């Protein structure tokens, strides 16, 4: 098999997996069957494309093969005749009360299907997990990383979510318009985690998966257009755009990590930053809270995505790393913790406190998190601790934390970065010189 064929199948998987699976679910109503037949279609592509060539429309080819495979399986089970009749219908059933939202009301089919998956009968975590696996095509390992849990635990959650849909008879259809808001939190979480996986890939040699970032932004635009009065939808889009504006500077020519403070800010996409700022201002007006550097006002009720977007704006609009308003950022993280009592948010606040008040103050907070055990296995905890120790000139201790972070990290680009930092710390410790120069 040629490298060209392998690359074409890999690209088709990234671009088409969710669409193929979503089509099969809408036809059969069977999640496991849909994934199985989609996998069969990609396996057949590996066998057939080397002989016949890459089809002009790989997605259509894969969908046809997967659909035919599903129909064959259903035909072999006469007791599932009802499913076979349903398979002849290429669109979800209409709402019996006539209140359903038609496909044209939600302009993006992928977004429509994400809304369908985020059914309120499922726990929020299950909605997000199942949608990321089925429609976004993320692996169980990638989703487990997003939830800071093990792959085995996540696999069990996926099985339980599918069983819940089957046993409870949850319909696979577009919800009525008045029910869209109750599914919004799940949809926002799906898009956020999809972007995060693209922004910092779990596995592989690349730090960034641009295809996932672009897809998440595209879907976020569709959601913001669909729900123009929802401030968190706008804020999530702004958050993505602020981060995405730095895409050209996050790795160097060799694919190695470039930290935020060392990035060439002249290469950041100013048009994207400007668009994000305008969207954030609109979201802030809807929420009754400022989206600019003034921070949240007393009595305002900013949502978690608005706060995160405001933090991202501080970074994106600071002309230099030294001019970043870390005091404001630390304050916004403190407010965010009240909304999302997450240990990852607490770790982010510790970094902001370290930048605002000095590494010693940040290290106290990091050590409290480490002592709690809440982030055991999360490589950024020892990586952050190592960086603070490095800034304090405690090279030997920094080396131990860098080693721990390196043992936990799985992305190749991040591992190379940590390995370089570890080598610097070990060299300084061996030399008896604990004054490791802080970054410029």
C-alpha positions as CSV (number, residue, x, y, z in Angstrom):
1,X,0.0,0.0,0.0
2,X,1.4,3.4,-1.0
3,X,1.9,6.3,1.4
4,X,-0.6,8.2,-0.7
5,X,-3.4,5.7,-0.1
6,X,-2.7,5.6,3.6
7,X,-2.7,9.3,3.8
8,X,-5.9,9.5,1.9
9,X,-7.7,7.0,4.2
10,X,-6.4,8.9,7.2
11,X,-7.6,12.2,5.9
12,X,-11.0,10.7,5.0
13,X,-11.3,9.3,8.5
14,X,-10.7,12.7,10.0
15,X,-13.0,14.5,7.7
16,X,-15.8,11.9,7.1
17,X,-16.0,9.6,10.2
18,X,-18.6,11.6,12.0
19,X,-20.7,12.2,8.9
20,X,-20.7,8.5,7.9
21,X,-21.7,7.4,11.5
22,X,-24.3,10.1,11.8
23,X,-25.9,9.0,8.6
24,X,-26.0,5.4,9.6
25,X,-27.5,6.2,13.0
26,X,-30.2,8.3,11.4
27,X,-31.0,5.3,9.1
28,X,-30.8,2.5,11.6
29,X,-31.2,4.0,15.1
30,X,-28.5,1.6,16.2
31,X,-25.3,3.3,17.5
32,X,-23.1,0.1,17.7
33,X,-24.2,-1.0,14.2
34,X,-23.4,2.4,12.8
35,X,-19.9,2.4,14.2
36,X,-19.3,-1.2,13.2
37,X,-20.4,-0.6,9.6
38,X,-18.4,2.7,9.4
39,X,-15.3,0.8,10.5
40,X,-16.0,-1.8,7.8
41,X,-16.2,0.9,5.2
42,X,-12.8,2.3,6.1
43,X,-11.3,-1.2,6.2
44,X,-12.7,-1.8,2.7
45,X,-11.2,1.5,1.5
46,X,-7.8,0.2,2.6
47,X,-8.3,-2.9,0.4
48,X,-10.0,-1.4,-2.6
49,X,-8.4,2.0,-3.1
50,X,-4.9,0.7,-3.8
51,X,-6.5,-1.3,-6.7
52,X,-9.2,1.1,-8.0
53,X,-7.7,4.4,-7.0
54,X,-8.9,7.1,-4.6
55,X,-12.5,8.0,-5.4
56,X,-13.4,11.5,-6.5
57,X,-15.7,11.9,-3.5
58,X,-14.3,9.7,-0.7
59,X,-17.0,10.7,1.7
60,X,-19.8,9.6,-0.6
61,X,-17.9,6.3,-1.4
62,X,-17.5,5.5,2.3
63,X,-21.1,6.4,3.1
64,X,-22.5,4.2,0.3
65,X,-20.3,1.2,1.4
66,X,-21.2,1.7,5.0
67,X,-25.0,2.0,4.2
68,X,-24.9,-1.1,2.1
69,X,-23.1,-3.0,4.8
70,X,-25.7,-1.9,7.4
71,X,-28.6,-2.9,5.1
72,X,-27.0,-6.4,4.6
73,X,-26.7,-6.9,8.3
74,X,-30.3,-5.8,8.9
75,X,-31.6,-8.1,6.2
76,X,-29.9,-11.0,7.9
77,X,-32.0,-10.4,11.0
78,X,-35.7,-10.8,10.0
79,X,-36.8,-9.9,13.5
80,X,-35.5,-6.4,12.9
81,X,-37.8,-5.7,10.0
82,X,-38.8,-2.4,11.6
83,X,-35.3,-1.2,11.5
84,X,-35.1,-2.2,7.9
85,X,-38.1,-0.1,7.1
86,X,-36.6,2.8,9.0
87,X,-33.4,2.4,7.0
88,X,-35.2,3.3,3.9
89,X,-35.8,6.7,5.4
90,X,-32.7,8.9,4.9
91,X,-33.9,11.6,7.4
92,X,-35.0,11.5,11.1
93,X,-38.7,11.2,11.7
94,X,-40.8,14.4,12.1
95,X,-42.1,15.4,15.5
96,X,-45.6,13.9,15.8
97,X,-46.9,17.1,17.3
98,X,-45.7,19.2,14.4
99,X,-43.3,21.2,16.5
100,X,-40.0,19.8,15.1
101,X,-37.2,21.9,13.7
102,X,-36.6,21.0,10.1
103,X,-33.1,20.5,8.7
104,X,-33.2,23.8,7.0
105,X,-33.8,25.6,10.3
106,X,-30.4,24.3,11.5
107,X,-28.2,25.0,8.5
108,X,-25.4,22.6,9.3
109,X,-26.4,18.9,9.4
110,X,-23.5,18.0,11.7
111,X,-24.6,20.6,14.2
112,X,-28.2,19.4,13.9
113,X,-27.0,15.9,14.7
114,X,-25.0,17.1,17.7
115,X,-28.1,18.7,19.1
116,X,-29.9,15.4,18.6
117,X,-27.3,13.4,20.5
118,X,-27.3,15.9,23.4
119,X,-30.6,14.5,24.8
120,X,-31.4,15.8,28.3
121,X,-32.4,12.3,29.4
122,X,-28.7,11.5,29.4
123,X,-26.3,12.9,32.0
124,X,-24.4,15.9,30.7
125,X,-21.1,14.0,30.8
126,X,-22.6,11.1,28.8
127,X,-24.1,13.4,26.2
128,X,-20.7,15.0,25.6
129,X,-18.8,11.7,25.7
130,X,-21.1,9.9,23.2
131,X,-21.2,12.9,20.8
132,X,-17.5,13.3,20.7
133,X,-17.0,9.6,20.0
134,X,-19.8,9.1,17.5
135,X,-19.9,12.4,15.6
136,X,-16.6,14.0,16.1
137,X,-14.7,10.7,15.6
138,X,-12.4,11.2,18.7
139,X,-11.0,8.0,20.1
140,X,-11.8,6.7,23.5
141,X,-8.3,7.7,24.7
142,X,-8.8,11.3,23.4
143,X,-12.1,11.7,25.2
144,X,-10.7,10.2,28.4
145,X,-7.9,12.8,28.3
146,X,-10.5,15.6,28.0
147,X,-12.3,14.3,31.1
148,X,-9.0,13.5,33.0
149,X,-10.0,9.9,33.4
150,X,-8.7,6.5,32.2
151,X,-9.5,5.0,28.8
152,X,-11.2,1.9,30.5
153,X,-13.5,4.2,32.6
154,X,-14.4,6.2,29.5
155,X,-15.2,3.0,27.5
156,X,-17.6,1.9,30.2
157,X,-19.3,5.3,30.1
158,X,-19.8,5.0,26.4
159,X,-21.4,1.6,26.7
160,X,-23.7,2.8,29.4
161,X,-24.8,5.8,27.4
162,X,-25.6,3.7,24.4
163,X,-27.6,1.3,26.6
164,X,-29.5,4.2,28.1
165,X,-30.5,5.3,24.6
166,X,-31.6,1.9,23.6
167,X,-33.4,0.9,26.8
168,X,-35.2,4.2,27.3
169,X,-36.2,4.4,23.7
170,X,-34.7,7.9,23.3
171,X,-35.6,9.1,19.8
172,X,-32.9,10.1,17.3
173,X,-34.5,13.2,15.9
174,X,-34.2,17.0,15.8
175,X,-35.8,18.5,18.9
176,X,-38.6,21.1,18.8
177,X,-37.4,24.7,18.7
178,X,-38.5,25.4,22.3
179,X,-36.4,22.5,23.5
180,X,-33.1,23.6,21.9
181,X,-32.0,25.7,24.9
182,X,-32.1,22.7,27.3
183,X,-29.5,21.0,25.1
184,X,-27.3,24.0,24.6
185,X,-24.9,23.2,27.6
186,X,-24.1,19.8,26.1
187,X,-23.6,21.2,22.6
188,X,-21.3,23.9,23.9
189,X,-19.3,21.4,25.9
190,X,-18.9,19.2,22.8
191,X,-17.6,22.0,20.6
192,X,-15.3,23.2,23.4
193,X,-13.7,19.8,23.9
194,X,-13.5,19.2,20.2
195,X,-11.6,22.5,19.8
196,X,-9.3,21.6,22.7
197,X,-8.4,18.3,21.2
198,X,-7.4,20.1,18.0
199,X,-5.6,22.8,19.9
200,X,-3.5,20.3,21.9
201,X,-3.7,16.8,20.4
202,X,-3.7,13.9,22.8
203,X,-1.5,11.7,20.6
204,X,0.9,11.8,17.7
205,X,3.7,14.0,16.6
206,X,1.7,17.2,16.0
207,X,0.8,19.6,18.8
208,X,-2.1,21.0,16.8
209,X,-4.8,19.3,14.7
210,X,-5.9,22.1,12.5
211,X,-8.7,20.1,11.0
212,X,-10.4,19.7,14.4
213,X,-9.9,23.4,15.3
214,X,-11.4,24.5,12.0
215,X,-14.4,22.1,12.3
216,X,-15.1,23.3,15.9
217,X,-15.0,26.9,14.8
218,X,-17.3,26.2,11.9
219,X,-19.8,24.5,14.1
220,X,-19.5,27.3,16.7
221,X,-20.3,29.8,14.0
222,X,-23.4,27.8,13.1
223,X,-24.5,27.6,16.7
224,X,-24.0,31.3,17.3
225,X,-26.1,32.0,14.2
226,X,-28.7,29.6,15.3
227,X,-29.0,31.1,18.8
228,X,-28.2,34.8,18.4
229,X,-29.5,35.7,21.8
230,X,-27.4,33.1,23.7
231,X,-24.3,34.9,25.1
232,X,-22.4,31.7,25.8
233,X,-22.6,30.6,22.2
234,X,-21.0,33.8,21.0
235,X,-18.5,33.7,23.9
236,X,-17.4,30.2,22.9
237,X,-16.8,31.3,19.3
238,X,-14.8,34.3,20.5
239,X,-12.7,32.0,22.8
240,X,-11.9,29.7,19.9
241,X,-11.0,32.6,17.6
242,X,-8.7,34.2,20.2
243,X,-6.8,31.0,20.6
244,X,-6.8,30.1,16.9
245,X,-5.3,33.5,16.1
246,X,-2.0,32.3,17.5
247,X,-1.8,29.1,15.4
248,X,1.1,30.2,13.3
249,X,3.4,30.7,16.3
250,X,2.7,27.8,18.6
251,X,5.3,25.5,17.1
252,X,8.5,26.3,15.3
253,X,9.7,25.0,11.9
254,X,10.7,21.7,13.5
255,X,7.3,21.2,15.1
256,X,8.5,22.0,18.6
257,X,6.5,23.8,21.2
258,X,6.9,27.6,21.5
259,X,5.6,28.9,24.8
260,X,3.2,31.9,24.9
261,X,5.8,34.3,26.2
262,X,8.2,33.4,23.4
263,X,5.8,33.5,20.5
264,X,6.3,36.2,17.8
265,X,3.2,38.3,18.4
266,X,3.6,40.1,15.1
267,X,2.5,36.8,13.4
268,X,-0.7,36.5,15.3
269,X,-3.8,36.9,13.1
270,X,-5.0,40.4,14.0
271,X,-8.1,40.2,11.8
272,X,-9.2,37.1,13.8
273,X,-8.4,38.8,17.1
274,X,-10.5,41.8,16.0
275,X,-13.4,39.5,15.0
276,X,-13.2,37.7,18.3
277,X,-13.2,40.9,20.2
278,X,-16.3,42.2,18.5
279,X,-18.1,38.9,19.1
280,X,-17.1,38.9,22.7
281,X,-18.4,42.4,23.2
282,X,-21.7,41.4,21.7
283,X,-21.8,38.4,24.1
284,X,-21.0,40.6,27.0
285,X,-23.8,43.0,26.2
286,X,-26.2,40.1,26.1
287,X,-24.9,38.8,29.5
288,X,-24.8,42.3,31.1
289,X,-21.0,41.9,31.7
290,X,-18.0,43.6,29.9
291,X,-15.9,41.4,27.7
292,X,-13.0,43.7,27.7
293,X,-10.1,44.2,30.1
294,X,-12.3,45.8,32.6
295,X,-13.4,42.4,33.9
296,X,-16.8,41.4,35.2
297,X,-18.8,44.1,37.0
298,X,-20.6,43.6,40.3
299,X,-24.0,42.1,39.9
300,X,-23.2,40.8,36.4
301,X,-23.6,37.1,35.6
302,X,-21.0,36.2,33.1
303,X,-21.0,32.6,32.0
304,X,-17.9,30.3,32.0
305,X,-17.2,30.7,28.3
306,X,-17.5,34.5,28.5
307,X,-14.9,34.6,31.3
308,X,-12.6,32.3,29.5
309,X,-12.9,34.4,26.4
310,X,-12.2,37.5,28.4
311,X,-9.0,35.9,29.7
312,X,-8.0,34.9,26.2
313,X,-8.6,38.4,25.1
314,X,-6.1,39.7,27.7
315,X,-3.4,37.4,26.2
316,X,-4.3,38.1,22.6
317,X,-4.3,41.9,22.9
318,X,-1.3,42.4,25.1
319,X,1.5,43.9,22.9
320,X,4.2,42.0,24.8
321,X,4.3,39.1,27.2
322,X,5.5,41.5,29.9
323,X,2.5,43.8,29.5
324,X,-0.1,41.0,30.1
325,X,-2.4,42.0,32.9
326,X,-1.9,39.0,35.1
327,X,-3.6,40.6,38.1
328,X,-6.8,40.9,36.1
329,X,-6.5,37.3,34.7
330,X,-6.0,35.9,38.2
331,X,-9.1,37.7,39.3
332,X,-11.2,36.4,36.5
333,X,-9.9,32.8,37.2
334,X,-11.1,33.3,40.8
335,X,-14.6,34.1,39.5
336,X,-14.5,31.2,37.1
337,X,-13.7,28.8,39.9
338,X,-17.0,29.8,41.5
339,X,-18.8,28.8,38.3
340,X,-16.7,25.8,37.5
341,X,-15.1,24.3,40.7
342,X,-12.6,22.5,38.5
343,X,-9.0,21.6,39.6
344,X,-7.8,22.4,36.1
345,X,-9.2,25.9,36.5
346,X,-7.5,26.1,39.9
347,X,-4.2,25.1,38.2
348,X,-4.7,27.8,35.6
349,X,-5.3,30.4,38.4
350,X,-2.1,29.2,40.2
351,X,-0.2,30.1,37.0
352,X,-1.8,33.5,36.8
353,X,-1.1,34.2,40.5
354,X,2.5,33.2,39.9
355,X,2.8,35.6,37.1
356,X,1.1,38.4,39.1
357,X,2.6,37.9,42.5
358,X,5.7,35.8,41.9
359,X,6.5,32.1,41.5
360,X,6.5,31.5,45.3
361,X,2.8,32.4,45.6
362,X,1.9,30.3,42.6
363,X,3.9,27.3,43.9
364,X,1.9,27.3,47.2
365,X,-1.3,26.9,45.2
366,X,0.2,24.2,43.0
367,X,1.5,22.2,46.0
368,X,-2.0,22.4,47.5
369,X,-3.4,20.8,44.4
370,X,-0.7,18.2,44.3
371,X,-1.3,17.3,47.9
372,X,-5.0,16.8,47.2
373,X,-4.3,14.2,44.6
374,X,-7.1,15.6,42.4
375,X,-4.9,16.0,39.4
376,X,-2.8,12.8,39.7
377,X,-1.9,11.7,36.2
378,X,-2.4,15.1,34.7
379,X,1.0,16.0,33.2
380,X,0.5,19.8,33.3
381,X,0.5,19.7,37.2
382,X,4.1,18.6,37.5
383,X,5.0,20.6,34.4
384,X,3.7,23.7,36.0
385,X,5.4,22.9,39.3
386,X,8.7,22.3,37.4
387,X,8.5,25.7,35.6
388,X,7.8,27.5,38.9
389,X,10.8,25.8,40.6
390,X,12.9,26.6,37.5
391,X,12.0,30.3,37.9
392,X,12.9,30.1,41.5
393,X,16.3,28.7,40.6
394,X,15.7,25.3,42.3
395,X,17.1,23.2,39.5
396,X,17.3,19.8,41.2
397,X,13.7,19.9,42.3
398,X,12.6,21.3,38.9
399,X,14.3,18.3,37.2
400,X,12.3,15.8,39.3
401,X,9.1,17.5,38.4
402,X,10.0,17.7,34.7
403,X,10.8,14.0,34.8
404,X,7.3,13.3,36.3
405,X,5.7,15.4,33.6
406,X,7.6,13.7,30.9
407,X,6.5,10.3,32.2
408,X,2.8,11.4,32.0
409,X,2.8,13.3,28.7
410,X,1.9,11.4,25.5
411,X,2.0,14.0,22.7
412,X,5.4,13.9,21.0
413,X,5.8,17.7,20.6
414,X,5.1,18.2,24.3
415,X,7.4,15.4,25.3
416,X,10.2,17.0,23.3
417,X,9.6,20.3,25.0
418,X,9.6,18.7,28.4
419,X,12.7,16.6,27.6
420,X,14.6,19.8,26.7
421,X,13.6,21.5,29.9
422,X,14.6,18.4,31.9
423,X,18.0,18.4,30.3
424,X,18.5,22.0,31.1
425,X,17.5,21.5,34.7
426,X,19.6,18.4,35.2
427,X,22.7,20.1,33.7
428,X,22.2,23.1,36.0
429,X,21.8,20.7,39.0
430,X,24.9,18.7,38.2
431,X,26.9,21.9,37.7
432,X,25.8,23.0,41.2
433,X,24.3,26.1,39.6
434,X,20.7,26.3,40.7
435,X,20.2,29.6,38.9
436,X,18.5,28.5,35.7
437,X,17.9,31.6,33.6
438,X,14.2,32.4,33.3
439,X,12.8,32.7,29.8
440,X,12.8,36.1,28.1
